[in-house]
Amino acid sequence: MTFEGIQLQGALKIMEKLSALTFQKINRIITSVDSQPMFDGGVLINVLGRLKADEDPPLSFSQTFILKPLGSTYYCQHDIFRLGLHDTS
């Protein structure tokens, strides 16, 4: 998983990062979802939207991930999440 430019590998590292996030309440507003099938049965998915954490103003975000088949279900093989922060200086 890549979260805000930091690469994390393995379930333990990913759970440590997600558990360390300090917000108490989060709201997601999905603007669009695009998906493409992959030759090996996987699915590439891109999500655009807005994320509001606690009382902070909403921020744009992009999330791209790959779902891979595993029997009759899917698992997330890769995940990239980025807030839409822009340097305005």
C-alpha positions in Angstrom: 0.0 0.0 0.0 1.2 3.5 -0.7 -0.4 6.1 1.7 0.5 9.7 1.0 3.7 8.7 -0.7 4.8 6.3 2.0 5.1 2.7 0.9 4.0 0.0 3.3 4.3 -3.7 2.7 2.6 -6.5 4.5 -0.5 -6.7 6.6 1.2 -5.8 9.8 2.8 -2.6 8.5 -0.5 -1.6 6.8 -2.5 -2.2 10.0 0.0 -0.2 12.1 -0.3 2.8 9.8 -4.1 2.7 9.7 -4.3 2.3 13.5 -2.0 5.3 14.0 -4.3 7.7 12.2 -5.7 10.2 14.7 -9.1 11.0 13.4 -12.2 9.8 15.2 -14.8 10.3 12.5 -14.5 10.1 8.7 -16.9 10.7 5.9 -16.3 9.9 2.2 -18.2 11.4 -0.7 -17.5 9.4 -3.9 -17.4 11.5 -7.0 -16.5 8.9 -9.6 -15.4 5.3 -9.9 -13.6 3.9 -13.0 -12.7 0.3 -13.5 -10.9 -1.8 -16.1 -10.7 -5.6 -16.3 -7.2 -7.0 -16.3 -6.0 -10.0 -18.4 -5.5 -12.2 -15.4 -9.0 -11.7 -14.0 -8.1 -8.8 -11.7 -9.8 -5.4 -11.8 -8.0 -2.0 -11.8 -10.1 0.6 -9.9 -9.7 4.3 -9.6 -11.9 6.4 -7.1 -12.1 10.2 -6.9 -13.9 11.9 -4.1 -13.8 14.1 -1.0 -12.8 13.0 2.5 -13.9 14.8 5.7 -12.1 13.8 8.9 -13.6 15.0 12.2 -14.2 18.8 12.0 -11.6 19.4 9.3 -12.7 20.9 5.9 -13.3 18.3 3.2 -10.3 17.4 1.0 -10.2 15.8 -2.4 -8.7 12.4 -2.7 -7.7 9.8 -5.3 -7.4 6.1 -4.6 -6.3 3.5 -7.1 -6.2 -0.2 -6.3 -6.1 -3.7 -7.9 -8.5 -6.4 -6.9 -7.3 -10.0 -7.7 -9.5 -13.1 -7.7 -9.1 -15.7 -5.0 -11.5 -18.5 -5.4 -15.0 -17.0 -5.4 -13.9 -13.7 -3.8 -11.3 -10.9 -4.4 -8.4 -9.5 -2.3 -6.7 -6.1 -2.6 -3.2 -6.6 -4.1 -2.1 -3.0 -4.5 -3.6 0.3 -3.1 -2.5 3.9 -3.6 -4.2 6.7 -1.7 -3.4 10.4 -2.1 -5.1 13.5 -0.7 -5.5 16.3 -3.2 -3.3 18.8 -1.4 -1.7 21.5 -3.5 1.2 23.8 -2.6 -0.3 27.3 -3.0 2.8 29.2 -2.0 
